[in-house]
Amino acid sequence: MSSPRNTRSAPSPRRTERQRGSALITVLLLAAAIAVIAAHLFVRGLQEQRLATRSYYMSVALNLAEAGIEEAMWAANNGWIDAAHGWADAGDATGAKVRTTTSGLALAQGTGEIYTRIDSPATNNPVITALGIVRLPAQSAVVKQLRAALTRRTTWANAVVAKGNVTFNGNRVSIDAFDSSVGPWHATTNRLDQATVATTAATNAGLSVNNADIYGSVATGGGTPTVGPSGSILGATSASGLPDNIDPSRVRRDFSYNIPDAVVPSGTPAPLGAITASVSLPRVGDTPDADGRYRYSASEIDLGNSTLTITDAVDVIVSGDVEIGSNASITITSASSASLGLYAAGDVSIQGNGAINQSAEPTRMTIYGTRTTAEVAVSGAQSFDLRGNADYSGLVYAPNADISLRGGGSTGTFNGAIIGRTATFNGNYNFHYDVQLGGIASERYFRPTNWIELIAPAGSGAALARDNRAPFTGQL
């Protein structure tokens, strides 16, 4: 029996060609699809890269605008809003000042520019507007605009401020506040809990309350205040029976404060030489400076049994030491214009009954320590010593002085506020902060009250509309 035959026939040439053609078309279609996808991904990648670049340079533009704000604040705080420091008139009859920085700001993929304007530059409330621009190749510019309103800083917002340690020694030291507009301090009718003792020190030893009584608040740069068994940090609303007599709501650990060096007033003071005997200032026939204050210079003040009497607005600039003995005094009369600014480059010692302010207003008498931070590195800190039964009604601004307040006999009393390098309270001492001091604006320094980005189109009338005045015209 024979085997069956294989009836499959070989593919025809035409069919083979069709199959090959179909496969080729499939490959070409797949390649085209891959190419389209690759092109899309490439374009998308470029778009993502561009968006990422613009996003990055938006932050750069914002940083440039912030730099403009900070530069303007620096100029305002240093009295540098003038042509010598690159500021020009805005040219729109508003009194505004403008400054432009367009060179030297090379970036990785472009260049940066800063345009700044200060409105009301000569007032207590200037307004700064700054524009940061990043110009990128083949792209539209990236812009950010900020506005900051300023006001004068309050120098005397706290009772005691020190760069370094604040230490209370002894068992009869008390800190509280009063309101001089009501009258003198009184234990029952004019005693307030609004005194703040502050230090920028970040260590626990920065504020040693020990056995003192603080009727108010404390603030440190990060440390925890140490309080002894007889000490307290309390206020009028503090609950009774608090652990260790510390009200946690009256303790801050985030205190930061820039304490600039004292500045000696300008002008040409009349020379007095050494003041060693009783004298009354201003002298008959002397002429005040343009600001209405009489200014004198002295090599030293050394009063053992004499009186320095102040009857008008007087500044005394002392190149050496100031020493007021137990039987001497500085007397500021009750005349409405009488006040003393005492600028001391050396050490200061007031003892016994050495300081009298008949007006009982602390702002009438201020002692400044004028040694600079740079000078401290060479000569050491100044020493300010208020001791004995001296009743001091006034202010002490000595950021590079170690201030010591030492009671003697029954007690010593300070009415006002102090700013120093360090502050040490010893023996029997009562410190009364005048809350009226918190409303006194600095004559020189500013702080921002608001800081906001302008994002609405210029001329839109929106609250956050961008400013298109000089020097921003044509840049937005």
ZAMARGU-4260 file (C-alpha; in steps of 0.2 Angstrom, whole numbers, plus 5000, padded with zeros to 4 digits):
<rodrens>
0) 5000/5000/5000 | 5008/5016/4995 | 5010/5032/5007 | 4998/5047/5004 | 5006/5062/4995
5) 5009/5079/5003 | 4997/5090/4994 | 5004/5107/5002 | 5010/5119/4988 | 5024/5131/4990
10) 5019/5149/4993 | 5018/5159/4977 | 5030/5174/4974 | 5016/5187/4974 | 5010/5181/4991
15) 5027/5182/4998 | 5029/5200/4992 | 5013/5205/5000 | 5018/5198/5016 | 5035/5206/5016
20) 5027/5223/5011 | 5014/5221/5025 | 5028/5218/5038 | 5038/5233/5031 | 5023/5244/5032
25) 5020/5238/5050 | 5038/5242/5054 | 5037/5259/5046 | 5021/5263/5055 | 5029/5257/5072
30) 5045/5268/5068 | 5034/5283/5064 | 5024/5280/5080 | 5040/5279/5090 | 5047/5295/5081
35) 5031/5304/5085 | 5032/5299/5103 | 5050/5303/5104 | 5047/5320/5097 | 5033/5323/5109
40) 5044/5318/5123 | 5058/5328/5117 | 5047/5343/5115 | 5039/5340/5132 | 5056/5338/5140
45) 5061/5355/5132 | 5045/5362/5139 | 5048/5355/5156 | 5066/5361/5156 | 5060/5378/5151
50) 5047/5378/5165 | 5059/5372/5177 | 5071/5386/5172 | 5058/5399/5173 | 5052/5392/5190
55) 5070/5393/5196 | 5073/5411/5190 | 5056/5416/5197 | 5065/5413/5214 | 5080/5422/5208
60) 5069/5437/5203 | 5061/5437/5220 | 5078/5437/5228 | 5083/5452/5218 | 5068/5461/5223
65) 5071/5457/5241 | 5089/5463/5239 | 5082/5479/5233 | 5071/5481/5249 | 5085/5477/5260
70) 5097/5489/5252 | 5084/5503/5253 | 5082/5499/5272 | 5100/5499/5274 | 5101/5516/5266
75) 5087/5523/5277 | 5094/5517/5293 | 5111/5524/5289 | 5105/5541/5281 | 5112/5536/5264
80) 5097/5540/5253 | 5107/5553/5243 | 5116/5554/5226 | 5133/5549/5234 | 5126/5532/5237
85) 5117/5530/5220 | 5100/5537/5224 | 5092/5550/5212 | 5076/5560/5211 | 5061/5550/5204
90) 5057/5565/5192 | 5038/5564/5196 | 5038/5579/5208 | 5034/5567/5223 | 5050/5568/5232
95) 5053/5550/5229 | 5070/5543/5227 | 5075/5529/5215 | 5090/5518/5212 | 5094/5505/5198
100) 5107/5491/5197 | 5108/5484/5180 | 5127/5479/5178 | 5137/5466/5187 | 5123/5454/5190
105) 5127/5440/5178 | 5118/5424/5181 | 5120/5406/5174 | 5108/5408/5160 | 5105/5427/5159
110) 5107/5443/5168 | 5098/5451/5183 | 5092/5469/5187 | 5086/5478/5202 | 5075/5493/5202
115) 5070/5502/5218 | 5060/5517/5223 | 5057/5525/5240 | 5042/5535/5243 | 5041/5548/5257
120) 5060/5545/5261 | 5061/5560/5273 | 5047/5555/5284 | 5044/5542/5298 | 5035/5530/5287
125) 5044/5528/5270 | 5037/5515/5258 | 5050/5504/5247 | 5045/5496/5231 | 5058/5485/5222
130) 5057/5476/5206 | 5069/5461/5202 | 5071/5456/5184 | 5079/5441/5176 | 5082/5442/5157
135) 5084/5425/5149 | 5089/5421/5131 | 5075/5419/5119 | 5062/5420/5133 | 5052/5434/5140
140) 5059/5442/5156 | 5055/5435/5173 | 5049/5449/5185 | 5045/5450/5204 | 5040/5466/5213
145) 5039/5469/5232 | 5033/5483/5243 | 5038/5486/5261 | 5031/5499/5272 | 5043/5505/5286
150) 5041/5514/5303 | 5053/5520/5316 | 5059/5507/5328 | 5055/5508/5346 | 5072/5509/5355
155) 5065/5507/5373 | 5051/5494/5371 | 5059/5484/5385 | 5065/5488/5403 | 5082/5480/5402
160) 5091/5474/5386 | 5108/5466/5385 | 5119/5458/5372 | 5126/5446/5385 | 5122/5441/5403
165) 5109/5449/5414 | 5112/5444/5432 | 5102/5447/5448 | 5111/5445/5464 | 5105/5448/5482
170) 5088/5445/5489 | 5079/5462/5487 | 5079/5466/5469 | 5063/5469/5460 | 5058/5474/5443
175) 5041/5481/5438 | 5034/5495/5428 | 5024/5511/5430 | 5015/5525/5419 | 5024/5542/5421
180) 5008/5550/5412 | 4999/5545/5428 | 5012/5550/5440 | 5027/5543/5449 | 5028/5524/5453
185) 5017/5519/5467 | 5016/5502/5475 | 4997/5501/5474 | 4991/5515/5462 | 5004/5515/5449
190) 5013/5498/5448 | 5011/5488/5432 | 5017/5471/5425 | 5024/5477/5408 | 5042/5477/5412
195) 5052/5465/5401 | 5070/5459/5405 | 5079/5453/5389 | 5095/5446/5383 | 5101/5440/5366
200) 5111/5427/5375 | 5106/5409/5370 | 5113/5400/5385 | 5104/5396/5401 | 5116/5407/5411
205) 5111/5422/5400 | 5097/5427/5412 | 5100/5423/5430 | 5085/5429/5439 | 5090/5420/5455
210) 5080/5427/5470 | 5074/5443/5461 | 5056/5447/5458 | 5051/5451/5440 | 5034/5458/5439
215) 5033/5457/5420 | 5041/5446/5407 | 5058/5439/5402 | 5065/5435/5385 | 5081/5426/5380
220) 5090/5422/5363 | 5086/5403/5367 | 5091/5399/5385 | 5080/5395/5400 | 5081/5408/5414
225) 5087/5402/5430 | 5076/5406/5445 | 5081/5404/5463 | 5069/5398/5478 | 5064/5416/5482
230) 5063/5422/5464 | 5048/5424/5453 | 5043/5429/5435 | 5024/5433/5437 | 5011/5446/5431
235) 4995/5453/5437 | 4985/5438/5429 | 4997/5424/5433 | 4989/5410/5443 | 4993/5406/5460
240) 5004/5391/5465 | 5014/5390/5449 | 5029/5379/5450 | 5044/5388/5455 | 5034/5405/5454
245) 5037/5405/5435 | 5022/5410/5423 | 5027/5400/5407 | 5017/5413/5397 | 5029/5426/5402
250) 5045/5418/5396 | 5051/5419/5378 | 5066/5411/5370 | 5066/5419/5353 | 5073/5436/5357
255) 5083/5445/5344 | 5088/5463/5344 | 5101/5473/5334 | 5109/5485/5346 | 5119/5497/5336
260) 5133/5508/5343 | 5129/5525/5351 | 5131/5539/5339 | 5139/5556/5345 | 5128/5571/5339
265) 5136/5581/5325 | 5141/5599/5326 | 5155/5609/5334 | 5152/5608/5353 | 5159/5622/5364
270) 5174/5616/5374 | 5172/5616/5393 | 5188/5607/5398 | 5187/5596/5414 | 5171/5599/5424
275) 5176/5598/5442 | 5166/5612/5450 | 5147/5617/5450 | 5141/5623/5433 | 5124/5627/5425
280) 5121/5624/5407 | 5118/5632/5395 | 5129/5646/5400 | 5122/5664/5397 | 5127/5670/5379
285) 5129/5652/5372 | 5120/5648/5356 | 5111/5632/5352 | 5113/5622/5336 | 5100/5621/5322
290) 5090/5608/5331 | 5088/5619/5347 | 5101/5609/5358 | 5116/5617/5366 | 5131/5606/5364
295) 5147/5605/5374 | 5163/5595/5375 | 5173/5590/5391 | 5188/5580/5394 | 5180/5573/5410
300) 5167/5576/5423 | 5173/5573/5441 | 5161/5580/5454 | 5165/5576/5472 | 5154/5589/5481
305) 5147/5599/5466 | 5132/5600/5455 | 5129/5600/5436 | 5113/5609/5433 | 5104/5608/5417
310) 5091/5621/5413 | 5088/5619/5394 | 5091/5606/5380 | 5109/5601/5383 | 5121/5588/5376
315) 5138/5585/5384 | 5151/5575/5375 | 5164/5568/5387 | 5180/5560/5380 | 5186/5553/5397
320) 5177/5547/5413 | 5162/5553/5422 | 5162/5552/5441 | 5148/5559/5452 | 5152/5557/5470
325) 5140/5553/5485 | 5138/5572/5489 | 5137/5578/5471 | 5123/5577/5458 | 5117/5580/5441
330) 5101/5591/5442 | 5089/5593/5428 | 5077/5607/5432 | 5058/5606/5430 | 5059/5618/5415
335) 5049/5611/5401 | 5064/5612/5389 | 5077/5605/5401 | 5085/5588/5396 | 5102/5581/5396
340) 5111/5569/5384 | 5127/5564/5392 | 5139/5555/5379 | 5153/5546/5388 | 5168/5538/5380
345) 5176/5532/5397 | 5169/5524/5412 | 5154/5531/5422 | 5151/5530/5441 | 5136/5538/5450
350) 5135/5535/5468 | 5126/5541/5484 | 5113/5554/5479 | 5122/5557/5462 | 5108/5559/5450
355) 5092/5570/5451 | 5079/5573/5438 | 5067/5585/5445 | 5055/5582/5431 | 5053/5564/5435
360) 5052/5560/5417 | 5065/5547/5411 | 5067/5554/5394 | 5074/5570/5401 | 5091/5562/5405
365) 5100/5549/5395 | 5118/5543/5397 | 5126/5536/5381 | 5141/5525/5381 | 5150/5529/5365
370) 5164/5516/5364 | 5161/5507/5348 | 5162/5488/5345 | 5178/5490/5336 | 5186/5499/5351
375) 5180/5486/5363 | 5191/5474/5354 | 5206/5485/5358 | 5202/5493/5375 | 5189/5482/5382
380) 5171/5486/5387 | 5166/5502/5397 | 5160/5501/5415 | 5144/5509/5421 | 5142/5509/5439
385) 5126/5516/5448 | 5127/5512/5467 | 5123/5518/5484 | 5106/5526/5487 | 5106/5535/5470
390) 5089/5538/5463 | 5091/5538/5444 | 5077/5544/5433 | 5082/5542/5415 | 5089/5531/5402
395) 5106/5522/5399 | 5111/5517/5381 | 5128/5509/5382 | 5128/5494/5371 | 5147/5491/5374
400) 5147/5494/5393 | 5145/5482/5407 | 5132/5490/5418 | 5131/5487/5437 | 5117/5493/5448
405) 5121/5491/5466 | 5109/5497/5480 | 5116/5502/5497 | 5109/5507/5514 | 5090/5505/5512
410) 5089/5504/5493 | 5094/5511/5476 | 5080/5515/5463 | 5081/5516/5444 | 5066/5524/5435
415) 5067/5521/5416 | 5076/5508/5405 | 5093/5502/5401 | 5102/5494/5386 | 5120/5488/5388
420) 5132/5474/5385 | 5129/5466/5401 | 5118/5471/5416 | 5121/5465/5434 | 5109/5470/5449
425) 5117/5468/5466 | 5110/5471/5484 | 5094/5481/5487 | 5088/5488/5471 | 5071/5493/5463
430) 5069/5495/5445 | 5054/5503/5438 | 5051/5504/5419 | 5041/5518/5412 | 5028/5511/5399
435) 5028/5528/5391 | 5045/5524/5384 | 5038/5511/5372 | 5030/5524/5362 | 5046/5533/5358
440) 5051/5531/5340 | 5070/5529/5336 | 5077/5545/5328 | 5087/5534/5316 | 5082/5516/5313
445) 5067/5509/5304 | 5058/5492/5304 | 5046/5485/5292 | 5027/5485/5296 | 5022/5475/5281
450) 5030/5466/5266 | 5020/5460/5252 | 5022/5454/5233 | 5013/5464/5220 | 5005/5452/5208
455) 4991/5461/5199 | 4993/5469/5182 | 5000/5487/5183 | 4986/5500/5181 | 4972/5487/5185
460) 4967/5496/5201 | 4969/5481/5211 | 4975/5482/5229 | 4991/5472/5224 | 4993/5480/5207
465) 5011/5482/5201 | 5019/5499/5202 | 5023/5506/5185 | 5030/5523/5190 | 5049/5527/5189
470) 5060/5518/5188 | 5049/5503/5184 | 5041/5511/5168 | 5043/5500/5153 | 5050/5485/5164
475) 5034/5476/5168
</rodrens>
